[in-house]
Amino acid sequence: MTTQDTEPPAEGKVTLVTGASRGIGYAIAEALVARGDRVVVTGRDATALAEAVERLGADRALGVPGKAHDEAHQAAAVERAMETYGRVDHLVNNAGTNPVFGPITETDLGVARKVFETNVVSALGFAQQTWRAWQKENGGAIVNIGSIAGLSASPFVGAYGMSKAAMTNLTLQLAHEMAPGVRVNTVAPAVVKTKFAAALYEGREEEATAPYPLGRLGAPEDVAGAVAFLLSDAAAWITGQTLVLDGGRFLNAAV
């Protein structure tokens, strides 16, 4: 019998996962439902979100469609969680965008603002909402989805990298202010095989994989497992940290 087999399920916990109709967000929601959580999932595409809820199980999942940067949507998602489940213990800020690929010296400032609004400001908005609705009085945990692009120079995705660096600092600010009741951490993946990151590996996967000592790119399940851990009691003494998930990529940083 493994440790996982003997650990009681997190029955009763409710997690809000943003940007969860597919990819990393969906994998996170799936992992949490599998261990006994109930989830509230968000996404821009109402049809895709409804399909995700059906796969997750309507008795364990609730979908609230909307745009992450919309403050009304942020409030509505948390309100629906409270109305339906009476609590919102955990928040996973996964929603993100990267609409530009090219030198940052040529990046349109309007696009850069959109990246920050979606990737960073929305995460703060959701955190404020869950804090006020439940976590301030009852505790919980938050995991922000960062990126290794925020930990070093990131050619051609500079605005995205800047936003993820800001996300890491947001984690520090929230971890400090929300302690001791709420733990806040970041996971920072390298390239994960999703539709979102397809431009970074499609048609050149062997080349893209070459710098990774573990011999492959990430899978959504790799991120989901780390997030599930950070939201669990097994991580009860971890806060304000950034967990890098890179298949050893940084080991070859100087090569």
Backbone hydrogen bonds, N-H to C=O, Kabsch-Sander energy under -0.5 kcal/mol:
donor,donor_aa,acceptor,acceptor_aa,energy
6,T,2,T,-1.3
7,E,3,T,-1.1
10,A,35,R,-1.1
11,E,9,P,-1.9
12,G,36,G,-0.8
13,K,10,A,-1.8
15,T,38,R,-2.4
16,L,90,H,-2.6
17,V,15,T,-0.6
17,V,40,V,-2.8
18,T,16,L,-0.5
18,T,92,V,-2.3
20,A,42,T,-3.1
25,G,22,R,-0.6
26,Y,22,R,-1.4
27,A,23,G,-2.2
28,I,24,I,-2.3
29,A,25,G,-2.3
30,E,26,Y,-2.8
31,A,27,A,-2.2
32,L,28,I,-2.2
33,V,29,A,-2.5
34,A,30,E,-2.2
35,R,31,A,-1.0
36,G,33,V,-1.3
37,D,32,L,-2.5
38,R,13,K,-2.5
39,V,60,R,-2.6
40,V,15,T,-2.6
41,V,39,V,-0.5
41,V,62,L,-2.8
42,T,17,V,-1.8
43,G,64,V,-0.7
46,A,44,R,-0.9
49,L,45,D,-2.4
50,A,46,A,-2.3
51,E,47,T,-2.0
52,A,48,A,-2.0
53,V,49,L,-2.4
54,E,50,A,-2.0
55,R,51,E,-2.0
56,L,52,A,-2.4
57,G,53,V,-2.2
60,R,57,G,-2.2
61,A,57,G,-1.5
62,L,39,V,-1.9
64,V,41,V,-2.6
66,G,43,G,-2.4
70,D,67,K,-1.9
71,E,69,H,-0.6
74,Q,70,D,-2.2
75,A,71,E,-2.4
76,A,72,A,-2.4
77,A,73,H,-2.7
78,V,74,Q,-1.8
79,E,75,A,-2.5
80,R,76,A,-2.8
81,A,77,A,-1.8
82,M,78,V,-2.3
83,E,79,E,-2.7
84,T,80,R,-2.6
85,Y,81,A,-2.8
86,G,81,A,-0.8
86,G,82,M,-1.0
87,R,81,A,-0.7
89,D,14,V,-0.7
90,H,14,V,-2.4
91,L,141,A,-1.8
92,V,16,L,-3.0
93,N,91,L,-0.5
93,N,143,V,-1.9
94,N,92,V,-1.3
102,G,156,F,-2.0
106,E,103,P,-1.4
107,T,104,I,-1.1
112,A,108,D,-2.2
113,R,109,L,-2.4
114,K,110,G,-1.8
115,V,111,V,-2.3
116,F,112,A,-2.2
117,E,113,R,-2.7
118,T,114,K,-2.4
119,N,115,V,-2.9
120,V,116,F,-2.2
121,V,116,F,-2.3
122,S,117,E,-1.5
124,L,120,V,-2.1
125,G,121,V,-2.4
126,F,122,S,-2.7
127,A,123,A,-2.1
128,Q,124,L,-2.5
129,Q,125,G,-2.0
130,T,126,F,-2.6
131,W,127,A,-2.2
132,R,128,Q,-2.2
133,A,129,Q,-2.3
134,W,130,T,-2.2
135,Q,130,T,-2.3
136,K,131,W,-2.4
137,E,134,W,-0.6
138,N,134,W,-2.0
139,G,135,Q,-2.7
140,G,181,G,-1.9
141,A,89,D,-1.6
142,I,183,R,-2.8
143,V,91,L,-2.5
144,N,185,N,-2.8
145,I,93,N,-2.4
146,G,144,N,-0.9
146,G,187,V,-3.2
148,I,189,P,-2.4
150,G,147,S,-1.7
151,L,148,I,-1.7
157,V,154,S,-1.8
158,G,102,G,-0.6
161,G,157,V,-2.7
162,M,158,G,-2.7
163,S,159,A,-2.2
164,K,160,Y,-2.1
165,A,161,G,-2.0
166,A,162,M,-2.1
167,M,163,S,-1.9
168,T,164,K,-1.7
169,N,165,A,-1.7
170,L,166,A,-2.7
171,T,167,M,-2.0
172,L,168,T,-1.5
173,Q,169,N,-2.4
174,L,170,L,-2.8
175,A,171,T,-2.8
176,H,172,L,-2.0
177,E,173,Q,-2.3
178,M,174,L,-2.9
179,A,175,A,-0.8
181,G,178,M,-0.5
182,V,178,M,-1.9
183,R,140,G,-1.8
185,N,142,I,-2.2
186,T,241,Q,-3.0
187,V,144,N,-2.1
188,A,243,L,-2.9
190,A,245,L,-2.2
193,K,218,G,-2.8
194,T,192,V,-1.6
198,A,195,K,-1.0
200,L,197,A,-2.3
201,Y,198,A,-1.7
202,E,198,A,-3.1
204,R,201,Y,-2.3
208,A,204,R,-2.7
209,T,205,E,-2.2
210,A,206,E,-1.2
212,Y,209,T,-2.4
214,L,247,G,-1.9
215,G,212,Y,-2.3
218,G,191,V,-2.6
222,D,219,A,-1.7
223,V,219,A,-1.1
224,A,220,P,-2.4
225,G,221,E,-2.2
226,A,222,D,-1.2
227,V,223,V,-2.5
228,A,224,A,-2.7
229,F,225,G,-1.8
230,L,226,A,-2.2
231,L,227,V,-1.6
232,S,229,F,-1.6
235,A,232,S,-1.6
236,A,233,D,-1.7
238,I,235,A,-1.9
239,T,237,W,-0.5
240,G,184,V,-3.5
243,L,186,T,-3.0
243,L,241,Q,-0.5
244,V,242,T,-0.7
245,L,188,A,-2.2
246,D,244,V,-0.6
249,R,246,D,-2.4
251,L,248,G,-2.0
252,N,248,G,-0.5
252,N,249,R,-1.5
253,A,250,F,-1.5
255,V,252,N,-1.6
